[in-house]
Amino acid sequence: MVKNYEVIVIGAGQAGLAAGYFLKQKGLSFQLLDEGSAVGETWRSRYDSLKLFTPRASSQLPGLPMKGAPDGFPGKDEVADYLAHYADIHELPVKLNARVTRLTSEGTGFSIVTGEEEYKARQVMITTGPFRKPFIPAVSEQLSTGVVQLHSSEYKNPSQLHEGAVLVAGGGNSGAQIALELAESGREVHLAVSRKLRFAPLQIMNRSVFWWLDRCGVLNAPADSLIGRTVRRRPDPVFVPELKRAIRNGTVRLRPRVTGQRGGTIQFADHTELEARNIVWATGFRPDYAWLNVPVALDKEGNPLHERGISPVGGLYYLGLPWLRSRNSALLGGVGADARYVVDCLTNFTYPIK
């Protein structure tokens, strides 16, 4: 049986839940579809030591404060519990174990198919975010089967690895946190990066650096503004100050980017080599919208086409993407403002009369 709603929200992470909060305020009939078996599952499945670099006061959704010290930094399980509680307390209609396999446009609406059911909706919000398909360099396929290789999305803790040296490839915040954890566990750790690391403090004068960025107008500056364009040109800083000290004292050894392998050893851009029994690929993700069969919804690289979350396809919207409207769009505490804006646009949308 086909189920009909005014709005279908694909994804029940923080973006989808924030969208649901505002859709409920508007009195619209809607359903959130999520492939997970529990709300917050994506967060709970990340590596054990993961902590946000935004404090609780800057990591909450509209309508529910995050419990605990406002200036403290929540761990991944705390975030997962918070999201599950958010869905419960606001009584949001979340359908779990509902992976969308096909989304198509049909006249003045859409058809959404999961493994078991079909839904019809006048409008659709895609809130699955950019972190869908783990990216691992092709060189990984040439390494010995005796080398433990994990993507950062699979890594949980040091117990998964063999004894011996570990290479962490990737200089983002996930790679930085994982490299530091491994070094603190007594491992020989090498961190391969493609650019010079730019460190930033978590706090300045007992205030979160994001509090200062907000007060200075940086955090919410529009993506196309002078401030927004300037920030976008710069790589994200690393908010793991302890790693900087570990590099200085040699606990973590910096390497340039990985270029290949020879005889089972990893080769780097400076022509040095390393024989590592363990590799954690903190090399990011690629978009995966194979299920989105709507013309003009994606660009040639498979990325969503949109302007501040509004697709050129009438009735289709996005949330939870980096720089959807500002730097704050990528942060847990920033998605609420984006959700309010997109839901307002959704509410005011009417299909052209044919």
N, C-alpha and C positions, 0 to 999 in steps of 0.2 A: 504493500500500500504506500502510495506517495504521500509524504507529509508536507504541508504547505505553511510557510511563515512569511512574514514581511521581510525579515532579515535572517540570514544565516551567517554566523561568525565561525570561520575555520581557524581553529587554534584556541586553546584555553589556558595559555600562559598569561604572563602579566598584562600583555597588550589586549588579549581577548577578554580577560576579566574586567579590565578598565572599560573596554567598549561595552561589555554587558551591563556594567554599572550605569552608564549614561543611557543606554537603550532602554533599560527598565524605567529610568526616570521619565523617559519620553512616552512610556506606555505602549511601546511597539511589541508585537509578537516576534520572538526571536529564539534561536537555538544556537548554542555553542557546541561545536564538534571538535573532539580532540582524540588523537590516536593513542594517547597514553592510557594506562590503567588506573591512574589517580591524578588528581590535580596537583601540580608541583613536581611531577615525576621527573621532568627534564632536569630540574635543579638537583633533586635528590640523587640522580645518577652520576653527577659530576665527581671529581676527585675529592677525597675526604677532607683535605685541608683547605678547600676553597673558602675564601672570605671575600666579601665585597670590598671595594675600595671607596664606596660611598657609605656614610654612616646611616644609622636607622632613620634619622630625621629626614634624610634625602633619599630614602629607599622604600617609600610607602605609596600605596595607591590611594585614590580619592575615597574618602568615606571610612577609612579604618587606619588609625595610627599603628605603627609597629611597636610592640611591647619591648621593654628593655631600655637601657641607657641611650638617650637620643644620639650621643656622640660616639657610641660603640659601633663596631663593624660586625654585621651579622654573618654567620656562616651559611653554607648552602642548605643545610637541613632546616635551619631557622626560616630561611626564605621559603622553602617548600611548605613548611607548616603554615606560614603566614598566608600563602596563596590559597591553600586548601581551606583555611579558616575564612578567608575573604569570600570565597565562593559560597560557603555555607551560610555565613551571617547575612549576606545579601540575597540569598536564595536564588542564585543564578542558575539557569537551566543548562547544565553541562552534560552532554552525552559522551561518555568515555568509550574507549576501544572502538572509535569511529574514525578510521583513517579514510580520508577522502581520496578516491582513486580517479575521479573525473569531475571536472567543472566545465560546463558548456553554457553558452548564452542561448536563450530561446525567446526571441521577440522582445517583449518587455519584462524579461526576467531571466532566471538562471535555473539550471538543473545541476544538482550536487549529488554524486553517487558515492556511497561508502561501500564497504564489503558486503553489507546486508540490506541496506535501505537506500531509497532515493528521496531527495528533498527538492521542493520547489520554493524559490524565494524571489521577490521583486528586486532585492538588493543583497550583495554579498560583501563581507569584510574579511580580508585575508590577513591574519595576525600571526602567522607561523614564524615570522622573523627570518633573518638571513642565515642562521646557523643550522643548515639542514644536512648538507652532504660533506662529511669530513674529507679534506684534501690531504693526500700523502704523495710526495714526489715520486716519480717513476723509478728513481734509483733504489727505492725500497724493495722492488721486485727482484733486484740483482743480488741482494745480500743473502748470506748463508741462512738456512732455516734454523741454525743454532743461535741466531741473534733474536732476542726478544724485541719485537717492534709493536708499539702501541701508539695510537693516536691519542691526543690529549683527552678526547671524549671517551676513551676506553680506560685511561689510566685512573686508578683509584688511590693506590698508596705504594710505597717501596716494596712491599712483600710480593708484588707481581713480577719482580725483576730477578734476573740471575745475579749472583755475586759478580763483582767487577765494575769496570768503568761504565758510566752512563753518559750518552750524548742526548741532550735536549736540543732539538732543532726548532728555532722560532723565538723571536725576541719580544713577543707581546706579553701582556700581563699574566696569561695562563702559563706560558713557558717560564716566565720569571718566578712565579710562585712554585711551580713544580721543581725547577732547578734548585731553588733555595731549600725546599723540603728534603730533597734527595741529599744535598750537601749536609744538612743538619742531621741526617740519619747516618752519616759517616761514609757516604759514597764518594768515589772520585767522579766529579761532575764536570762535563764540558758543555758549554752553551754556545750554539752556533747561531749567529745573527747576520742579517743581510745589510744592516745599517748600524750606525753608532747609537747606542742606547742613550735615551734622554730621560733622566730620572726626575720625578716630581715628588714633593713631600705629600703625605696624607693630611697633614695639618700645618697650619701657619698661625702662630700666636694662639694656640689652643682652639682654633676653629678649623673645620674641614676645608680643604683647598676648594671644594666645590661650593662651599658657602661664599668664599671670596669670589669665585668665578661668577656666581649668581649676582652678587652685589656689584660687580664690575660690568655686568651686562654681557658677559661672554657666553654663559651657559645657554641662555635663551635667545641669543642673537640669531635672526633668520639665516638660513643656509646661504642665501644669495646676497646678504649684506656684506659690507667691507670686512667687518669682524669675522663673520661666518666664513667668507672665502679665505681669509688669512689663516684661520684655525684649520680649515680643511686641507690646506696645502702642507701642513706640518704633520708628521707621523705622531700617533698618540704616545704620550709619555708612559713610562713604566712607574706604577705606584707601589713599588716594592723596595723601599729604601734599604732594607736589610741585605738585599742582593748586591747593592753597590758596595757595601762593606765586605761581603763575601768575595767579590771579585778583587777587591784591593788586597785582601789577605791571602788570596790564592785558593780559597776553598772552592770557588767556582772559576773555571778557566774559560775565558772567552775564545771563541773560534769564529772565523768568517763563515760565510754561507757554504752549505754543502754543494759540491759540484759533480760528484760521481763516486765510484767505488773501483777498487782494484784489488783483486785477490782476497775479497772479503773485508777489506779495510775501507773506511770512509775517507774521501778526499775533499779538501777544502779549497776555497778560492785562492789562498796564499800558497798552494801546492804542498801543504803539510798533510799528514795522514793520521788517522786514529783507528786503532782496533778496539771497538767497543762491543761488549756483549749485549748491550741494551740500548735501545733508541726510543725516545718519546718524541713523536712528531707533533709539536705544537704549531702546526703550519696552517691552521685556520680551516675555513669551510668554503664551499661553493654553493651557489643557489641551486635549488632543485624544484622546479615547477613543472615537471613532466606531466602532471595531472591537470594542469591549467590549459584547457583547449579553447581559449577565447582569443580571437584575432585582435591584434593591436594592444594586448595586455602586457606583453614583454618586448624588450628590445632584442637586437641581434645576438647579444651575449646571454640572453635568458634572464635578464634582470627586470624587475617590475618597472613599467613606465607609469609615472605619476607626478603630480605637482602637489606637494604637501599632503600626500596620501590619497589624492583624488585621481583615479585612473581616467584616461581618455575614453574608456568604455563606460557608458552610462550605467550607473548603479553598482559599479565595482570600486572597492576601496582597499587601502593597505594601512596597516599599523605595525609598529614594532621594528621599523627599519632604521638603520643609522642615518642620521641627518634627514629624517623625514621632514622635519621643519627646522630643527636646530641641533646643536651638540647634545642637548638634554634628551633628545629623542631616543638615544641609545641607552639611557640609564633607567633603572627601575622606577625612580621617582619622577621621571620626565614624561613617561608614557601617558599619564593621566591627562595632561593638557592637550596632547595630540589627540587622545580619544575624544575629549569633549569637542574639539574642533571638527574632527571627521564626522562624528555623530550629528553635530549641528548641520553640516553640509548634507549628510544623508537624509536628514529629516526634511530639508527644504528642496530636495531633488524631485523633479517631475519629468517623466519621459516626454519627449517631443510628440506632438499629435501628428499622426501620419494620415 
